[in-house]
Amino acid sequence: SPDDEGIKSMARALESAFAQIGITKIESIGETLNPMFHNAIQVVECPDKQSNTIVEEMQTGYMFGDTVLRTAMVIVAK
């Protein structure tokens, strides 16, 4: 289960190890879609959000310094 404390602990340890070597997460939710950092996999009707605003992240993206290692897979408001 993703809510298991063991899984959460491992995720925190992995994030800490990444941070030590300079790998950071790409922030997505609430941001405007940027094709350099985000891969939009779905567009949804969302009247309370501005067009091209990211409403959900399906897969986290990562950067190493200024280099994108993996784009974030996101769902965007229409």
C-alpha positions in Angstrom: 0.0 0.0 0.0 1.4 3.5 -0.8 0.3 4.7 2.6 2.5 2.1 4.3 5.1 3.7 6.7 7.9 1.5 5.3 7.2 2.8 1.7 7.0 6.4 2.9 10.3 6.0 4.8 12.0 4.6 1.7 10.7 7.4 -0.4 12.0 10.0 2.1 15.4 8.3 2.1 15.5 8.2 -1.7 14.6 12.0 -1.9 17.3 12.7 0.6 19.9 10.7 -1.4 18.9 12.5 -4.6 19.2 15.9 -2.9 22.7 15.1 -1.7 23.9 14.5 -5.3 21.9 17.4 -6.8 18.8 15.7 -8.2 15.7 17.7 -7.6 12.0 17.2 -8.3 10.2 19.3 -10.9 7.4 21.2 -9.3 4.2 20.8 -11.3 0.8 21.1 -9.6 -0.5 24.7 -9.9 2.2 25.6 -12.3 1.7 26.6 -16.0 2.5 23.9 -18.5 6.1 24.2 -19.7 6.9 21.6 -22.4 10.6 21.7 -21.3 9.6 20.3 -17.9 6.2 18.8 -18.3 4.6 16.1 -20.6 0.8 16.7 -20.8 -0.9 13.3 -21.1 -4.4 14.5 -20.6 -6.5 17.7 -20.8 -9.5 18.0 -18.5 -12.4 20.5 -18.2 -11.7 22.6 -15.0 -13.7 25.8 -14.9 -12.0 27.1 -11.7 -8.5 26.8 -13.2 -6.9 28.9 -15.8 -6.1 27.2 -19.2 -2.8 25.3 -19.3 -2.6 25.1 -15.5 -1.4 21.7 -14.2 -4.1 20.1 -12.0 -2.6 16.7 -11.3 0.8 15.0 -11.6 0.9 11.4 -12.7 4.7 10.9 -12.6 7.3 13.1 -11.0 9.9 14.7 -13.1 13.5 15.2 -12.1 16.4 17.6 -12.9 20.1 17.4 -12.3 21.2 21.0 -12.1 19.9 22.6 -15.3 19.4 19.3 -17.1 16.0 17.6 -17.3 16.5 13.9 -16.4 12.8 13.0 -16.9 9.8 15.3 -17.6 6.9 15.2 -15.3 3.7 13.5 -16.7 0.8 15.8 -15.9 -2.9 16.5 -16.4 -3.7 20.0 -17.6 -6.8 22.2 -17.3 -8.5 23.1 -20.6 
